[in-house]
């Protein structure tokens, strides 16, 4: 066999190696080209029925510093539910008890018996929030971490069906999660990871649709919100037919989404659009 006939094979193997292993020089070049493309051709904004309820300076001025009492959050969710949204996603981790609940106040302060009886009769703030969440489709977020000690896993409500080889080896992996309070997690229609994985230069260009916590597949918050909005139960993960290549697609409900081998989507940003945001 002539050496010249091996050149296409060698080129193909080198291209596959560069695609799979992403050496740093190639990453830098690819990211520079991607960023320039974003500047030249930002995505045209489509008025999709998605709004961001922003805890901005105006909200803090009107309602006080964050964190707000869970009863205040429940009132906000209740107002949103009156508009009959397909789903409400909260990118906040309610991992600790509400410190403004009556019981928490009783644990901190010595109060007269008569006042204690009145406070004990008041509802727990976290219970109020959980009850409000059950009245609609609410997705809660959880954080991920690399824990050195005990590993906590979220009670994932999405179910995954895999076509091809198992995707676990290709996904962004974490060892533990910071979960919402059990009373809130039980009331939520879904749980999704709040995770941003920037490139080496600190810029977020891709967003994972699913990650791995130990051996457990877990959806990102946006993916879980999309599943709950459709009323779907399962997500489908499709890997490339060739072994060792990675993911090709994640089907969320009825929506197929092509992904990178790591289960990510490239973010094609739009220019800033003010009407996406509504002060809380």
N, C-alpha and C positions, 0 to 999 in steps of 0.2 A: 504494500500500500504506500503510495506516495505521501510525502509530508504535506503537500499542498492540499490533498483531499481531507486531511485532518484539521485544516484550519477552520472550516465552518463549525466542526464539532467542538474544537477548543474555544472558539468564540462564544458558542452557545453555553458551554459549561461556565466560562468566565462571567457571562451575563447573568446566569442563574445564581452563581455564587454572590455576585454583587447585589442582586435583588434580594436574596434571602438574608445575607449577613450585614448589609448596609454599612460598609466601612465609613469612617468619619469623613474623609474627603468627599465621598459621594453624597453623604447626608448634607454637608455644607453646600455643595453645588445644587443639589435638588431643592433645598430650602430656599436658597437665594432665587432660583428660577420661580419657585412657587410664590414667594413674596412679591416678586416683580409682576407676576401675572395678576395677583390680587390688586396691585395698584393700577395696572392697566385696565383690567376688566373686573371690577367688583361685581358681585352678584346683584342682579336687579331685584329690588325689594318687591315681594309679592304680599299683598295685604292679607296674609293668612290669619285665621281667627285665633291667634295666640297673643296673649298679653302678659306682660311681666308686672306683677304688683311689687313695686319697689319700696323697700324700707329706706327712704332717702332722707335728706336733711329736713324737708318739709314734714315728712311723717314723724320724725323724731321731735320736731318742734311742737307738733300738735298732740302727740300721744306720749311723749316722754322717752327717756333713754331705753335702749334695748339691753336685756331682754324684757319684753312685755309680759304681763301676767297671761297665763294660758287662757283665761276667760276672755281677754282682749283678742287673742289669736282666734279663739272659737267664734267670737262675734264677727271678725273679719271673714272667716270661712263661711259663716252662715249667710253673710251678705253676698258672697260670691256664689253660693249655692242657689240663691234666689234667681240668679241669672241663668241657671241651668247649664253650666259648662259641662263639656264631655268629661273633663278630669281637672283636678286641682293638684299640682305638684308643689311640695314644699321643700326647698333646698336648705332646710334647717335641720340640725340633728337635736332632737329633744331627748337628750341622754340622761338628764338629771331631773329630779322632782322640782316642781315649781316652788321657788322659795317664798312666793307671796301667798301660797295656799294657807287657809286658816290653821291647819294642823302644823305647818312649818312655823307659823308665828307662835303657836302655843309651845312648841319645842324650844323656841329661842327666848321667850319672855315670860316672866312671872306675871300672871294676870289674876284679877279677883275671880272668885268662883262663879259669880253671876255672868261676868263677861266670858269666862271659859265655856260655860254652857251655850251661850249664844254663838260663839265661834265654832264649837263642835257641831252645831246644828247646820252650819253652812256647808255647801257641797265642795268637794275637793276640786281644785282647778283643773288638774289633769283628767279627772273623771268627766268634767264638763266638756273639755276639748275632745275626749274620746267619743262621747255621746254625739257631739256635733259632727265629727268625722264620719260616723256610721250612717249619717243621713245623705251622704253623697259619695262620689268616687274621689278619694283623697289618697295620694301617693306620698309617702314619707321618704326622706333621704337618710342614709347612714354613711359614716365616714369609714375609710379603710386605713390600715396601718400595718407596719411590720413589727409585730409584737415580739418581745424577747421572752415573755413568760406565757401566761395562759392565753390561749387563742379563743376569741369569741366569734361566732358566726351568726349572721342574720337569718331570720326565718323567711327565706325567699319564697314568695308566693307564685312567681312565674315558674313554669316547667319547660324544660328544654328537650327537644328531640334532635338527634344528630344524624345527619346523612354523610357517610364517609367515616374517616378516622376520628377518634376523640380529639376535640379542639384544645384540651387543657394545656398542652405543652406550648402553645403559641400565644396564649393570652397573657396580658399583664397580671402578675400574680402578687397577692398579698396574703399575709398570714392571719390577720384578724380584722375585726370590724368594731366600730363604736356604734352601738345600736340605739334606736329610740327606746323609751320606756316600754316595757311589755304591754301595759294597758293601751298605749298609743299604737304600738306595732300591731296588736290584735285588731284594733279598730280600722287600720289602714287597709285600703283596697290593694295596695302594692307597696313594695319596698325597693328602692334603687340606690345605687352607689353614687355619692357625690365625689367625683374624682376628676382631677385635671392632671394630665401627664404632659408637661411641656417638653420641648426639645432641649438640646444642650444649651442653646442660647436663651432659654427662658420663654420662648414664644410657643403658644398653644396653636398648633396647626391641625391636629387630629383629635378626635374624641372617640373613646372606646364605647362600643355598644354593649359589651359584656366584659367581665373580668373574672378572675378566679380567686376565691378565698379558700386557701387549702385546696381541697378537691371539689369544692362547691362552685358551680357556675352562678354568677350573679349579674343582673342587668344594671346598666347605668340608669340614673334617674330619668333621663329623657326617654330612653327605650322603654322603661317600665310605665311611664306615663302614656306612651303611645299604645302599649298593650292594653292597659286598663281602659283607655278611651274607646277602644274597639270592642271591649267586653270579651277579649280573647283569653284563653287559658294557657296555650302553649306558644313557645317560640321555636323556630326551627333553625339549626345551625348547619350550614353546608360547607364542607371542606373541599379543597381541590382534589380531584380524583387521584392525582399522583401523590404518593406517600411523602411526607416530610416537607410539604410546601406551605400548608396553613389553611386559613379560612378563605372562603370565596364570597359567602353571603350569609346574612342573618335575616330570617323572615320573621317579622314582628306582627303577629296576627296575620292579616292578609297582605301586609306590605313587605315586599322583598327589598332588602337594602344591600347592595354590593359593598364589600368591606376590604380592607387591607388584610394581609395574612394574619395580623394580630387582632382582627376583629374591630378595627377602627374605621371611621369615616373621615375623609379630608373635609375640613371646614372651609367653604367658600363664603367669605364674609361679604356682607353688604356695607354700604356706607351707614353711618349712624342715623337711626330713624327715631325721632322723639316720640311718636305716637305709639311705639311699642310699649312704652312704660306708663304706668299709672301709679301715682303715689298711694301708699297704703292708707 
